[in-house]
Amino acid sequence: MKRRKFVMAAAAAASVTGLPVIAAQGLPPVDVFKTAACGCCEGWIEHLKAAGFPVRVTVVDDTAPVRKRHGIPDRLGSCHTGVVGAYALEGHVPAADIKRLLSTRPAAAGLAVPGMPVGSPGMEAGARKDPFEVLLVDRSGRSSVFASYNKS
């Protein structure tokens, strides 16, 4: 009974403060599919955990089948694929953008950060921060810019 009261109070507080209800209920787990050889994926996983996401990791020989199953075209591929709820997360997607995706719930396959841009979560290299975009990928594989980072 105490848990139910807490959840109801948290949801009420979220509606009063304008916070998304997802924040009040906790974040859903992110399933990460990565190859054994990939080290930068660990940095992204730690970034997600620090942002409050529970993370489950599955080591696979190749991430391409996972990417394809979740509607992310190979041209947008990176070194790992995550799945959160109904959405795919390809590459080094910042946790803030995942939270925004979950709160706005667009009709989409998911988000992608193609390649492995320096300065994206898990790809830190000192002070160097290359510009990169987070792409919203629709269910037909088309993409549009969801967020931009490190532009001069």
C-alpha positions as a LaTeX table, in Angstrom:
\begin{tabular}{lrrr}
\hline
Residue & $x$ (\AA) & $y$ (\AA) & $z$ (\AA) \\
\hline
Met1 & 0.00 & 0.00 & 0.00 \\
Lys2 & 2.84 & 2.42 & 0.76 \\
Arg3 & 4.32 & 1.91 & $-2.73$ \\
Arg4 & 0.98 & 2.70 & $-4.37$ \\
Lys5 & 0.66 & 5.93 & $-2.38$ \\
Phe6 & 4.21 & 6.90 & $-3.32$ \\
Val7 & 3.64 & 6.27 & $-7.03$ \\
Met8 & 0.38 & 8.23 & $-6.97$ \\
Ala9 & 2.02 & 11.11 & $-5.10$ \\
Ala10 & 4.94 & 11.15 & $-7.52$ \\
Ala11 & 2.61 & 11.21 & $-10.52$ \\
Ala12 & 0.62 & 14.05 & $-8.96$ \\
Ala13 & 3.82 & 15.98 & $-8.27$ \\
Ala14 & 4.92 & 15.46 & $-11.85$ \\
Ser15 & 1.67 & 16.84 & $-13.19$ \\
Val16 & 1.89 & 19.88 & $-10.90$ \\
Thr17 & 5.54 & 20.61 & $-11.65$ \\
Gly18 & 5.23 & 19.95 & $-15.36$ \\
Leu19 & 7.75 & 17.09 & $-15.29$ \\
Pro20 & 7.00 & 14.24 & $-17.64$ \\
Val21 & 5.25 & 11.35 & $-15.92$ \\
Ile22 & 8.09 & 9.08 & $-17.06$ \\
Ala23 & 10.38 & 10.90 & $-14.61$ \\
Ala24 & 8.01 & 10.15 & $-11.77$ \\
Gln25 & 7.78 & 6.47 & $-12.66$ \\
Gly26 & 11.49 & 5.88 & $-13.25$ \\
Leu27 & 13.20 & 5.30 & $-16.53$ \\
Pro28 & 12.68 & 2.16 & $-18.59$ \\
Pro29 & 15.58 & $-0.21$ & $-19.19$ \\
Val30 & 17.78 & 0.14 & $-22.24$ \\
Asp31 & 18.82 & $-3.13$ & $-23.87$ \\
Val32 & 22.23 & $-2.64$ & $-25.47$ \\
Phe33 & 23.50 & $-4.96$ & $-28.19$ \\
Lys34 & 27.24 & $-4.71$ & $-28.77$ \\
Thr35 & 30.16 & $-6.76$ & $-29.99$ \\
Ala36 & 32.75 & $-8.09$ & $-27.56$ \\
Ala37 & 35.50 & $-6.04$ & $-29.19$ \\
Cys38 & 33.84 & $-2.66$ & $-28.69$ \\
Gly39 & 35.24 & $-0.62$ & $-25.80$ \\
Cys40 & 33.55 & 2.73 & $-26.43$ \\
Cys41 & 30.16 & 1.09 & $-25.90$ \\
Glu42 & 31.08 & 0.75 & $-22.22$ \\
Gly43 & 31.45 & 4.52 & $-22.00$ \\
Trp44 & 27.99 & 5.02 & $-23.50$ \\
Ile45 & 26.53 & 2.43 & $-21.13$ \\
Glu46 & 28.05 & 4.28 & $-18.16$ \\
His47 & 26.60 & 7.55 & $-19.52$ \\
Leu48 & 23.13 & 5.95 & $-19.60$ \\
Lys49 & 23.48 & 4.56 & $-16.09$ \\
Ala50 & 24.64 & 7.94 & $-14.76$ \\
Ala51 & 21.49 & 9.46 & $-16.29$ \\
Gly52 & 19.31 & 6.95 & $-14.42$ \\
Phe53 & 18.64 & 4.33 & $-17.08$ \\
Pro54 & 18.82 & 0.68 & $-16.06$ \\
Val55 & 20.94 & $-1.07$ & $-18.74$ \\
Arg56 & 21.00 & $-4.68$ & $-19.88$ \\
Val57 & 23.86 & $-5.70$ & $-22.19$ \\
Thr58 & 23.83 & $-8.49$ & $-24.77$ \\
Val59 & 27.03 & $-9.33$ & $-26.63$ \\
Val60 & 26.40 & $-10.26$ & $-30.26$ \\
Asp61 & 28.65 & $-11.16$ & $-33.18$ \\
Asp62 & 27.12 & $-8.46$ & $-35.39$ \\
Thr63 & 24.78 & $-5.57$ & $-34.54$ \\
Ala64 & 23.44 & $-5.22$ & $-38.12$ \\
Pro65 & 20.60 & $-7.77$ & $-37.63$ \\
Val66 & 19.47 & $-5.97$ & $-34.46$ \\
Arg67 & 19.60 & $-2.62$ & $-36.24$ \\
Lys68 & 17.59 & $-4.00$ & $-39.18$ \\
Arg69 & 14.99 & $-5.66$ & $-36.91$ \\
His70 & 14.34 & $-2.29$ & $-35.26$ \\
Gly71 & 14.13 & $-0.21$ & $-38.44$ \\
Ile72 & 17.48 & 1.57 & $-38.47$ \\
Pro73 & 19.13 & 1.56 & $-41.93$ \\
Asp74 & 22.75 & 0.42 & $-42.18$ \\
Arg75 & 23.75 & 3.85 & $-43.54$ \\
Leu76 & 22.99 & 5.23 & $-40.05$ \\
Gly77 & 24.89 & 2.45 & $-38.30$ \\
Ser78 & 27.35 & 2.76 & $-35.50$ \\
Cys79 & 29.09 & 0.36 & $-33.12$ \\
His80 & 26.13 & $-0.62$ & $-30.93$ \\
Thr81 & 22.34 & $-0.62$ & $-30.95$ \\
Gly82 & 20.12 & 0.03 & $-27.97$ \\
Val83 & 16.42 & $-0.59$ & $-27.56$ \\
Val84 & 14.25 & 1.30 & $-25.11$ \\
Gly85 & 10.53 & 0.61 & $-25.19$ \\
Ala86 & 9.47 & 0.67 & $-28.84$ \\
Tyr87 & 12.48 & 2.74 & $-29.95$ \\
Ala88 & 15.91 & 1.86 & $-31.31$ \\
Leu89 & 18.98 & 3.85 & $-30.29$ \\
Glu90 & 21.84 & 3.60 & $-32.76$ \\
Gly91 & 25.24 & 4.76 & $-31.65$ \\
His92 & 26.24 & 7.32 & $-29.05$ \\
Val93 & 22.87 & 8.98 & $-28.44$ \\
Pro94 & 22.92 & 11.39 & $-25.46$ \\
Ala95 & 20.68 & 10.36 & $-22.56$ \\
Ala96 & 18.92 & 13.75 & $-22.59$ \\
Asp97 & 17.73 & 13.05 & $-26.14$ \\
Ile98 & 16.51 & 9.59 & $-25.16$ \\
Lys99 & 14.51 & 11.14 & $-22.33$ \\
Arg100 & 13.04 & 13.70 & $-24.73$ \\
Leu101 & 12.15 & 10.92 & $-27.18$ \\
Leu102 & 10.37 & 9.00 & $-24.43$ \\
Ser103 & 8.47 & 12.03 & $-23.22$ \\
Thr104 & 7.36 & 13.23 & $-26.67$ \\
Arg105 & 6.73 & 9.73 & $-28.11$ \\
Pro106 & 6.96 & 10.55 & $-31.84$ \\
Ala107 & 5.92 & 7.99 & $-34.44$ \\
Ala108 & 9.45 & 6.84 & $-35.25$ \\
Ala109 & 11.81 & 3.87 & $-35.29$ \\
Gly110 & 14.22 & 5.69 & $-33.00$ \\
Leu111 & 17.31 & 7.89 & $-32.77$ \\
Ala112 & 20.71 & 7.51 & $-34.40$ \\
Val113 & 24.14 & 9.08 & $-34.11$ \\
Pro114 & 25.90 & 7.64 & $-37.17$ \\
Gly115 & 29.56 & 6.79 & $-36.93$ \\
Met116 & 31.41 & 7.44 & $-33.72$ \\
Pro117 & 31.82 & 11.22 & $-33.36$ \\
Val118 & 34.44 & 12.40 & $-30.89$ \\
Gly119 & 32.78 & 14.24 & $-28.04$ \\
Ser120 & 29.55 & 12.21 & $-28.08$ \\
Pro121 & 28.76 & 10.20 & $-24.91$ \\
Gly122 & 31.28 & 7.39 & $-24.63$ \\
Met123 & 33.56 & 8.93 & $-27.25$ \\
Glu124 & 35.16 & 11.59 & $-25.08$ \\
Ala125 & 38.72 & 12.58 & $-26.01$ \\
Gly126 & 39.86 & 15.33 & $-23.69$ \\
Ala127 & 38.67 & 18.76 & $-24.75$ \\
Arg128 & 38.01 & 17.74 & $-28.38$ \\
Lys129 & 34.32 & 17.82 & $-29.26$ \\
Asp130 & 33.45 & 17.31 & $-32.91$ \\
Pro131 & 30.07 & 18.51 & $-34.14$ \\
Phe132 & 27.42 & 15.80 & $-34.48$ \\
Glu133 & 23.70 & 15.41 & $-34.96$ \\
Val134 & 21.19 & 13.11 & $-33.36$ \\
Leu135 & 18.81 & 11.93 & $-36.06$ \\
Leu136 & 15.17 & 10.96 & $-35.62$ \\
Val137 & 14.59 & 7.96 & $-37.88$ \\
Asp138 & 11.07 & 7.35 & $-39.12$ \\
Arg139 & 9.69 & 3.88 & $-39.77$ \\
Ser140 & 10.55 & 4.06 & $-43.46$ \\
Gly141 & 14.22 & 4.81 & $-42.70$ \\
Arg142 & 14.16 & 8.52 & $-43.46$ \\
Ser143 & 15.83 & 10.80 & $-40.96$ \\
Ser144 & 15.62 & 14.35 & $-39.73$ \\
Val145 & 17.68 & 16.28 & $-37.19$ \\
Phe146 & 16.44 & 15.78 & $-33.62$ \\
Ala147 & 19.34 & 17.60 & $-31.90$ \\
Ser148 & 22.72 & 19.15 & $-32.81$ \\
Tyr149 & 25.84 & 19.30 & $-30.68$ \\
Asn150 & 29.17 & 21.12 & $-30.65$ \\
Lys151 & 28.44 & 23.42 & $-33.58$ \\
Ser152 & 30.69 & 26.46 & $-33.77$ \\
\hline
\end{tabular}
